[in-house]
Amino acid sequence: MNFKNGISAAATITLLIAAALFVVSQHIFTYADSCTGGRSVVIDVLTQKAPFDGRGSNESSDMFGPQETVVLYAMVLVNNAPAGGKLVTFEVTGPTGLSKNTEFYLEGETNASGVAETQFTLQIINQTDVFGTWTVIASVDVNGTTYSDWLTFEVGWIVEFVSIRTLDENLSDRESFGKRGYVGVEIGLRNNARVEKNATIEITIFDVADVPIDVIEIKDFTVPPNGKTWYTYNRLNIKSFALVGTARVVAIALNASGTAYCPDISKTFLITILNPVYPNFVDASVYLGYLPPTAEPGQLLTILVVARNSGTATLSSLNVSLNVNNSLLESESIDSLDPYAQKTFYATWNTTGLPDGNYTITASVQTFPHEADLSDNSYTTTVELATPPPMPVCIHDIQVENVTCSKNEVYQGETVNIEVTVRNDGNFTESTSVGAFYNSTVVQKENVTELAPAIERVLLFEWNTANVNPGVYTISANATLVEGDINPNNNNFIDGNITIVLAPAQLVPYWVLLILFLMGLAILAGLAFIMLLLIHYSRRRRRKARRAPRYVILVHPHI
């Protein structure tokens, strides 16, 4: 005996639910433990349907049933850190069709863990109107840029009936059954979800007067996932008080809350007075619990194996085996298993030392004489062992790559253009502040945001030298250190020296001098003209004086 006995299938469900809650709560740390490779903003929309909740970029979620509540989460990371206080918009689009066109919007704000949450219920008057493919797009705005992720999920009957037959003791279809005997019933049902579901199956026969004649209940019948049809074999007693005539057998599947998973299924048959039959059905089945589709070599994987009696006859000496790639891993023998009972076992698969590749995991039980259904005597799933690539090393390195000036010597008051080239030499999108300096005095500073790896950005600074004293100045640029910067030395770059000199005295333009010269000439010419006029008039007066008669007056001395 190498299997570890499990308590019950309920333990399986409990483990799955616990794993689901763990996955949801830990999801954000999956992202936070690795570099984004240049994607500084990550948004991921998912549902409560862990482990198939739509995790990852544009992934689908497990299905929902009508009237079920859909809980939507959106996890937002900025630079690998949870982004709180971000408003997330959820655009929900329902199936397309005549009466199925549905589109609406929801919103939620991210909490300190970077998670926004909202919900809605798939409840419409005609509940099948919600059947089909739904799409959810979650969007968030970060620094003016919109980031989105989408998921799809199907809505339909999660557990549904596929078939119903009335059988005799030879597993042959039969339409009439005598009173005081039994009617054999085969029920086929399937689970369309991607995780197992438990259903309580109620089967009742009603006579022609709709009086219930007999009922059986199969509690917690586990239906494995992914749409495979599983059968149960049953027999119901046709009591002596049943009325002869057309009767019907009705089956209904109930979930844990006691509501129907899907519409019932029924079949009519004839109750007669004679020819009773006494069928007894043998059917053993086996299935495996959830296994991750991929795993890393070296992990210890726990494999859940469930053996079940799906018939009406008690099974004795039921042998269960578990194989990996046709090599026996574990085995178990069950002495006795009552109708509709099941037994759960756990096996540990140590993958240490195994090479990468696909591994086929098969559980099986032996076949019995006159067994009703052989399709469920084995169950197979595949696990891929894959060594993950090395975790990316998160490198933070901002570099000021170059600094150039438009001039090496300027007059005081001129403007100098300083070009600074900053580059991200790491593998993580960064934001920093870059400043240009003359000596230790800042010229200007500029914020650089969302600088992706291997990308450079050229910044232009304008230096007005009007208030700068003449002299020789060293021009440099500096980028603020980002957290974890591996090379602080390259955050500073010195270009060289620039000389500022006094502006020379301003020369009078030649045309001004020419005008002044001409004005001077004009003034001199005017003065010369005036002098000539004065001389001319002076000479004329002299001439007139010479021409005038002269008189001599003699005065006698004795007068």
KAURSUL-V878658 format. One record per run of one state. SS is the DSSP state (@ for helix, = for strand, . for the rest). FROM is the first residue (numbers start at 1). TO is the last residue. If there is no record, write none. Layout:
ss: <SS,SS>
from: <FROM,FROM>
to: <TO,TO>
This chain:
ss: <.,=,.,@,.,=,.,=,.,=,.,=,.,=,.,=,.,=,.,=,.,=,.,@,.,=,.,=,.,=,.,=,.,=,.,=,.,=,.,=,.,=,.,=,.,=,.,=,.,=,.,=,.,=,.,=,.,=,.,=,.,=,.,=,.,=,.,=,.,=,.,=,.,=,.,=,.,=,.,=,.,=,.,=,.,=,.,@,=,.,@,.>
from: <1,4,6,9,33,41,48,53,54,61,62,64,65,69,79,81,83,87,94,103,110,115,122,127,131,132,143,145,156,159,168,173,174,176,179,182,192,197,207,212,224,229,238,245,255,260,261,265,273,282,283,284,289,294,296,300,310,315,325,327,338,342,351,357,366,371,372,378,386,396,397,398,406,409,412,415,425,430,439,441,452,456,465,471,480,485,486,488,492,502,510,548>
to: <3,5,8,32,40,47,52,53,60,61,63,64,68,78,80,82,86,93,102,109,114,121,126,130,131,142,144,155,158,167,172,173,175,178,181,191,196,206,211,223,228,237,244,254,259,260,264,272,281,282,283,288,293,295,299,309,314,324,326,337,341,350,356,365,370,371,377,385,395,396,397,405,408,411,414,424,429,438,440,451,455,464,470,479,484,485,487,491,501,509,547,559>
